Amino acid sequence: MNTLVHYIKSLQGPGMVYFSSKKWAEIIAERIRSENIARVAYYHGGLESEDRLQIQAQFLNDQLDVICCTNAFGMGINKKDIRYIIHFHYPVQMESYLQEIGRAGRDRKSSIAIVLHSYDDQYLPLSLIDSEFPDFDQLDHTIKLLVELEQKQNLLSKQHEQLIVEETGITESMWRLIRYHLEQAYALSGERLALSGIEEKFRQKMITFISDRKAKKVAKLQEVETWLETKSCRRDAYLHLFDEEKTVPIENCCDICGINEHQYFATNQNSSYETFLLSDWKLELKMLLHQKD
């Protein structure tokens, strides 16, 4: 947290800070405000449409200096003078990272991308991947409820869908995934169910699909983590993933090749970053984990 505050206070803005969860974006935005940085807002897909539009407009019109956001922010936002992108949490694939840092410096002036990374960060993206899919117990429970419902009345109403979500503990997005595969298997047409007799076949197809998708996502995540741990040029490393390479030498290329981050500061004062001590990180983490989502 101290490191993030240091950069926000020091870097020339405006800037964006990316988080992997809505809760973190909200909590850290409030913490930043407590550091006398007033022109900051959080943004995520859980906000009301009116609030999202207002925050977008404020950022575009230079009424905000910092946006604490999830990846819900950015699509369709073309602000040319973003000076920095900070990832408080790193994304689960390099494609997302490159898209997000590409929102800085569209006016062709100098900008900087920073990833705040520690060893313990690896657990969060793995949990995010897991949260996209129902576990096998939830899948079995969902199939059981659907078969029982079919045998009773053979109709799946919106109310029934909500009851299944609540009883199994799956999320709305997990249910949409299951529903899509039910339709693809002709086990659901409109509200009419036809799962009885093919439930085991359907279950095996879902297990195969979930396992394959998770494996692909974990492989993508490993690309990001390998890049974070590289000891060679970071720019070369991610260009190599897309069969590209540098064509000209680049000043301030990356932290491996050498970069003078002070060139991106709002003033030319000496940084006191070296004096930051993270002795309170355990207390801060405890506070954050006890916040309600």
Residue pairs with C-beta under 8 A, 6 or more apart in sequence:
1 28
1 31
1 278
1 281
1 284
2 276
2 277
2 278
3 116
3 273
3 276
3 278
4 17
4 28
4 32
4 86
4 88
4 116
5 31
5 32
5 35
5 37
6 271
6 272
6 273
6 276
7 84
7 86
7 114
8 15
8 17
8 32
8 35
8 37
8 66
8 86
9 35
9 37
10 265
10 266
10 271
10 273
11 83
11 84
11 112
11 264
11 265
11 266
12 83
12 84
12 264
12 265
12 266
13 65
13 66
13 83
13 84
13 266
14 59
14 62
14 64
14 65
14 66
14 67
14 79
14 81
14 82
14 83
15 65
15 66
15 67
15 82
15 83
15 84
15 85
15 86
15 104
16 66
16 67
16 69
16 73
16 74
16 82
16 84
16 85
16 86
16 100
16 103
16 104
17 28
17 66
17 67
17 68
17 69
17 86
17 87
17 88
18 69
18 70
18 71
18 85
18 86
18 87
18 88
18 89
18 91
18 100
19 25
19 28
19 68
19 69
19 70
19 88
19 89
20 70
20 89
20 91
20 124
20 125
20 128
21 70
21 89
21 124
21 128
21 293
22 44
22 45
22 46
22 70
22 293
23 291
23 293
24 88
24 89
24 288
25 42
25 43
25 44
25 68
25 69
25 70
26 42
26 44
26 68
27 288
27 291
28 42
28 68
28 88
29 40
29 41
29 42
29 66
29 68
32 40
32 66
32 68
33 40
37 65
37 66
39 63
39 64
39 65
39 66
40 64
40 65
40 66
40 67
40 68
41 55
41 58
41 59
41 64
41 66
41 67
41 68
42 67
42 68
42 69
43 52
43 55
43 56
43 67
43 68
43 69
43 70
43 72
43 73
44 69
44 70
44 72
44 73
45 70
45 72
47 55
55 64
55 67
56 73
56 77
58 64
59 67
59 77
59 79
60 77
60 79
67 73
71 91
71 96
71 100
74 99
74 100
74 103
77 103
78 106
79 103
79 106
80 106
80 107
81 106
81 107
81 109
82 103
82 104
82 105
82 106
82 111
83 104
83 105
83 109
83 110
83 111
83 112
83 264
84 104
84 111
84 112
84 113
84 114
84 264
85 100
85 101
85 103
85 104
85 111
85 112
85 113
85 114
86 113
86 114
86 115
86 116
87 97
87 100
87 113
87 114
87 115
87 116
88 116
89 121
89 124
89 125
90 97
90 115
90 117
90 121
90 125
90 224
90 228
91 97
91 100
91 125
91 224
92 125
92 128
92 129
92 217
92 220
92 221
92 224
93 217
93 220
93 221
93 223
93 224
94 220
94 223
94 224
94 227
94 238
94 241
95 220
97 224
97 238
98 238
101 113
104 111
104 112
104 113
105 111
110 252
110 263
110 264
111 264
112 252
112 259
112 261
112 264
115 228
117 228
122 225
125 221
125 224
126 218
126 221
129 214
129 217
129 218
129 221
130 214
131 171
132 173
132 174
132 213
132 217
133 174
133 177
133 210
133 213
133 214
134 142
134 168
134 170
134 174
134 177
134 178
134 210
136 207
138 168
138 169
138 170
138 174
139 178
139 203
139 206
139 207
139 210
140 203
141 167
141 168
142 164
142 168
142 170
142 175
142 178
143 195
143 199
143 202
143 203
145 164
145 167
145 168
146 156
146 164
146 182
146 193
146 195
146 199
147 195
147 196
147 199
149 155
149 156
149 160
149 193
150 193
150 194
150 195
150 196
151 196
154 192
154 193
155 191
155 192
155 193
156 188
156 191
156 192
156 193
157 191
161 175
161 179
164 170
164 175
165 171
165 172
165 175
170 178
178 206
179 188
181 202
181 205
181 206
181 209
182 188
182 195
182 202
183 189
185 198
185 201
185 202
185 205
186 194
187 193
187 194
187 195
187 198
187 202
188 194
188 195
195 202
223 241
227 234
227 237
227 238
227 241
230 237
230 256
231 256
232 256
233 246
233 253
233 254
233 256
233 257
234 253
234 254
234 255
234 256
234 257
235 246
235 250
235 253
235 254
235 257
236 245
236 246
239 245
239 246
250 257
252 258
252 259
252 260
252 263
253 259
261 271
262 268
262 271
265 271
